[in-house]
Amino acid sequence: MKKLIIDATGNKILLIIINDKNIYTSSHENSKSNFDKITILINDFLKKYKTALSGINQIYVNRGPGSFAGIRNSLSIVKGIHLAKDIDYYCFSILDFSENDKEKLKNWQELPNLCRKYKIKKNLINPIY
């Protein structure tokens, strides 16, 4: 099962693919020019690791707090992907997790487990700007 994580809340736009035990990452400056081409960044990232969007089973997107433009753009893109490809998404926030569990997020592979543990609902957007 392949999972895509998008985090555009901080200084970097972080893209992560989790494929079983393999993790692939890419980061880009969190700037206006990259917001304008975030779909291109995602597409290029997926191509680099020979993954089609249709091969993604779940998407996890950070809903904040953080950069207003980054949150707005990443949530809009994920909602568009969901509508076009019917891929379930989960909107998480670092504030959803306990201090102990926040440490586990350094290993992004734990994010899906933490979302299950904290009962993060799928296909629900509630941004924190």
C-alpha positions as MATLAB code, in Angstrom:
seq = 'MKKLIIDATGNKILLIIINDKNIYTSSHENSKSNFDKITILINDFLKKYKTALSGINQIYVNRGPGSFAGIRNSLSIVKGIHLAKDIDYYCFSILDFSENDKEKLKNWQELPNLCRKYKIKKNLINPIY';
ca = [
       0.000    0.000    0.000;
       1.494    3.336   -1.082;
       0.907    6.490    0.900;
       1.704   10.088   -0.037;
       2.355   12.715    2.635;
       2.225   16.423    1.805;
       3.365   19.005    4.348;
       3.511   22.639    3.211;
       3.089   24.252    6.631;
       6.713   25.139    7.359;
       9.715   26.625    5.565;
       9.812   23.678    3.158;
       7.242   21.842    1.094;
       7.827   18.247    2.114;
       6.687   15.339   -0.065;
       6.981   11.749    1.145;
       6.057    8.389   -0.365;
       5.757    5.438    1.991;
       5.827    2.143    0.130;
       5.886   -0.738    2.599;
       9.230   -0.256    4.380;
      10.668    2.192    1.848;
      10.406    5.937    2.379;
      11.179    8.477   -0.341;
      11.336   12.191    0.419;
      11.683   15.460   -1.413;
      11.669   19.016   -0.127;
      11.318   22.364   -1.853;
      11.450   25.944   -0.697;
       8.079   27.077    0.599;
       7.703   30.051   -1.741;
       5.042   31.648   -3.920;
       6.635   30.280   -7.091;
       6.522   26.748   -5.700;
       2.904   27.156   -4.584;
       2.054   27.983   -8.183;
       3.639   24.742   -9.340;
       3.033   22.385   -6.407;
       1.098   19.965   -8.623;
       4.124   19.829  -10.932;
       6.412   19.185   -7.943;
       4.164   16.330   -6.809;
       3.959   14.862  -10.310;
       7.749   15.043  -10.806;
       8.303   13.482   -7.374;
       5.976   10.583   -8.176;
       7.638   10.039  -11.575;
      11.106   10.042   -9.993;
      10.092    7.084   -7.838;
       8.125    5.371  -10.615;
       4.771    5.864   -8.915;
       1.597    6.912  -10.689;
      -0.996    8.937   -8.851;
      -3.382    6.039   -9.418;
      -0.890    3.857   -7.479;
      -1.337    5.931   -4.320;
      -3.798    4.397   -1.848;
      -3.927    7.148    0.777;
      -2.823   10.753    1.110;
      -1.938   12.463    4.373;
      -1.822   16.259    4.428;
      -0.753   18.551    7.243;
      -3.580   20.995    7.958;
      -1.559   23.308   10.190;
      -0.796   25.366   12.044;
       1.608   27.089    9.722;
       1.808   28.949    6.453;
      -1.660   30.067    5.353;
      -0.786   29.828    1.640;
       0.911   26.447    2.070;
      -2.024   24.971    3.963;
      -4.616   26.398    1.564;
      -2.783   25.157   -1.532;
      -1.980   21.685   -0.234;
      -5.540   21.109    1.022;
      -6.984   22.288   -2.304;
      -4.703   19.991   -4.266;
      -5.488   16.982   -2.097;
      -9.231   17.637   -2.402;
      -8.827   17.869   -6.188;
      -6.897   14.586   -6.289;
      -9.622   12.964   -4.196;
     -12.339   14.172   -6.562;
     -10.421   13.117   -9.686;
      -8.952    9.806   -8.497;
     -11.113    8.880   -5.468;
      -8.062    8.510   -3.201;
      -8.858    8.790    0.498;
      -7.040   11.507    2.399;
      -6.413   12.292    6.042;
      -5.815   15.836    7.308;
      -3.608   15.756   10.391;
      -2.098   18.418   12.604;
       0.922   18.112   14.837;
      -1.434   19.364   17.571;
      -3.472   16.148   17.223;
      -0.708   14.070   18.819;
       0.724   13.778   22.332;
       4.250   15.002   23.044;
       5.547   11.408   23.086;
       3.930   10.600   19.760;
       5.211   13.808   18.130;
       8.703   12.311   18.449;
       7.568    9.371   16.318;
       6.787   11.763   13.447;
      10.512   12.145   12.829;
      10.014    8.745   11.211;
       7.176    9.577    8.810;
       6.391    5.896    8.449;
       4.571    6.126   11.793;
       2.125    8.810   10.608;
      -0.586    6.412    9.308;
      -0.436    4.457   12.597;
      -0.721    7.655   14.634;
      -3.686    8.814   12.547;
      -5.417    5.510   13.303;
      -4.504    5.742   16.996;
      -5.945    9.250   17.289;
      -8.911    8.440   15.041;
      -8.094   11.114   12.465;
     -11.097   11.065   10.147;
     -10.654   10.552    6.446;
     -11.839   13.034    3.841;
     -12.345   15.747    6.468;
     -10.729   19.161    6.137;
     -10.473   21.457    9.131;
      -7.481   23.795    8.569;
      -5.594   25.439   11.400;
      -4.074   28.688   10.170;
];
